[in-house]
């Protein structure tokens, strides 16, 4: 079914692009009528801004640090890439392939929204599948399951950022921000936030697991936001302490959580 659908580029838009819209694209919306919002709509938009704009981003950053703490080789590779960056700016970070691959792989394993839905506005035939979706039908898309489908992702439960260094996946097998003309409006802002936060943290600190972590989630919630991260992580200032000193301290403290050097806050 998924192979019968056209890609974003085939339909004339690219939801994964970090490029500003062209004058032609801007002119397509220039004549659209402008309205106003009621107080209830303003309140709803404000709540959505905090839930969609902050909770989802912080959850992804937490998951990224969690996965990197488990995969020291990936964390080391990312640290080496960050050392080559001449200043953490938007223009520089957007071109760091491995940093973006780490974020994308984190979003694949732990999408902020585990499911989404769309309402069919007219009868729609799904390519050559013989399936027609009637007008008014709500289509539920299980993003979490799609991201771990072995038909699209080899070793789907493993953290492998290299999948996204030179991506070859189907465009609709990866939907952390949705897709199409109603793709998440905050996609570019969220990606910039995550790039900057992870770059500044991982350039200065090394993260490891002080004890087996426990990730607990809210049951029934479409948001994949951990309640808390027990045992994740302890960190050390790379400039202030050696690996041997950190290991000695860790052994003496019976593997409790510790912070080394300066705190990042």
N, C-alpha and C positions, 0 to 999 in steps of 0.2 A: 504493500500500500504506500509506504513512504517513498519508494522509488518511482512511483507513478506521478508524483507531484513535481512541479517546477521549482527551481531554486529561486532565491531572492533576486539574484542577478538576472535570471530569465524573465522575471516579472517586472524588472525595471528599477529595483531598489536593492540596496545592500545594507542590511541591518547591522553588520559587524564593522562597518567602516568608521574610521576615525577622521575622515576627511570632511571638511566643511562643505555644505551643500553648494551646488553650482548656481549661478544666476538663473538658469533655466528652471531648476528645481524650486527656487524661491518664488519665481513668477507664477508657478502653478497654484500656490496658496495665497497669492497676494490679493485676489479678489474675493476671498471667502468672507462671509459676514461675521462680524464680531458681536458677541453678546455680553451678558453680565451674569454674575453668580449670586445666588441667594445666600443668606447667612448660613443655612444648613450646608449648602454646597461648599462654602468657604471653610466651614469647620471640618467637613469631610476631607477636603483637600489638604488642610493642615495636618490632620491625623495621618493621612496617607504619606505625607512628606516625611514625617518622623519614622513611621513604620517601614516604608519602602526605601527611604533614603538613608537611614542610619542603622537600623537593626540588621538589615540584610548585609550591609557592607561590613559591619563589625563582626558578624557571624562568619563571613567568608575569610576575613583576616585571621580570626581565631582558628578556623579550620586549616588555613594555609600554614600557620605556625605549627599546628598539631602534626600535619603531614610531614613538614620539613624536619620536625624534631624526631620523627620516626625514621626518616631517610637522610642520614647525615651526608651521603654523597651528593644528593640533590641540593642540600643547603650549602655545601662547600662550593659546588659549581655555580650556584647563584651568587655567592659572596665574591667569587673570582670575577664574575661578569660585572657586578656592581663596582668593583675596584677600577674597572676600565672606564667608568662613566665620568665624564667631565662636568659634574654638577647635576643635581637632581632637579631637573626641570621637565615640564611636559614634553618638550621637543626631544629631550634625550631619553626619557623613560619609555616613551611610546615605541621606541625602536630597539629596546632591549628584548631580544627574542626569548631568552630563557625566563626572564622575569614574567613576561606575559604568558609564557607556556605554563609556568607554575600556577598563576592565577586561573588560567583557563582550565587546567586539570583539576584544581580545587573546586571550581564551579561545576565541573562535570560530576565529581564524586559527591559533592555536598551542595547542590543547587539551593539558593536561598528560598525559592518556592518549589515545593516538591510536586506540585500540580498546578495546572491553569485551565481555564475554559474560555471558549468563544461561542457566540451565538451565530448560527447560520442564517444569513439574511435572505437567502434565496435557495431554491433547490440546487444542489451542487453534486455533480457526478465526479467521483474520485478516479480520474484518469481512465485506465482500462481495467479497473478492478470489478466493474459491474455493480458497484455500490453507489447509491445515491442518498445523500443526506437531505432530508426534507427541510424546508424553510421553517425557522423557529426552533430547530433542534439545538440544544446545548451540547457542545462537544467538549468532553473532559480529556485533557492531555496529561498523562502521568510522566512528568519530566524526569523524576528520579529513576523510574523504571527504564525509560528510554535511554538515559545516560549510562545505564549499566547493562544494556542489552548486548550479549556476546555476538549477535549478528552484525553489529556495527563497531564494537569495541573489543579487540582482543584483550584477554585478561582484564575484564571490565572492572574488577574490584581492586585492582592494583593502582598505586599512585605512580604514573609514568608521564611526567611533563613532556617528554620528547614527542608524544603524540601531536603536540601543538606547535613544535618547532617548524615542521613542514607538514601542516595538517592535510589529511586526505579523506576525512570523514564526510559522510553525507551532510549537507547543510541543515537538514531538519532532524538530524540525530543529536544535535547539540542546541539546547534551547534555554540557557540560564536566564536570558532576558526576553524570551519569546522570539518572535520572528515576524516578518511582514510589515505592513504599514502601521500596525499597532504595537510594534516592538517597544520595550520599556523606554520611556522618555528620558530616564536618568542613566542610561547605559554608559555613556561616555563619561559622565561625572563620576559614577561609581568606579569605573575602571581607573580613572585618574587618582581617586582617593586611595584605592588599594595599591596601586603602583607606588605612590609616594610614601604611604605608611610602611609598607613592607620594605621598600628600599632603604628608608632611614633606620628602621629597626635592625634589619639583617646586615647592613653595612657596619654597624657598631657592635651588635650583640650576637652571640651564638646561643641557640635555643636547644635544649635537650630535655628529655623526659626524666623527671626526678623519681617517678614511681609510675606503675601502670595507671594510665588515665581512665577516667570514667566519664563518658559522654552521655548525658541524660537530656532527652528532648521532651517537649510538651506534646502529649498525646492528642491526636485529633487536629492539631494545628497544621496548616499548609506550609508554615514557615519552618525551615530547618535551622533553628537557632538553639544552640546548647543552653541549658539552664545555667550551667557553670562548668568549668573545666578543672576537675580535681587532679592535682599532680602535674598540671601543665602551666607554664613550664618553669624551670629555673633558668636564669640567664646570667651570663657573665660579660663584663666589658672586655672585649677582645684586646684592648690596649693595656689593661690593668692587671691581668692575671694570666698565668700560664696554664696549659692543659693539665700538667702534673699537679699544680697547686689546686686546681679545681677538683681533680679526681681525689686528691688526699682529703680535702675538706668534705667532699661528698661521702666518702667512705666513713669518715669520723661522725658524720651527722645521721648515719643510718638511712641515707637516701631520702631525706626530707627536702621540701622545697626551699631553695635559697636564692638570693639575689647577690650577685657579685659586682663589686665596683659601684659606679654611679647608677642611680635609678633613672629609667628613661622618662620619668614623669616629673 
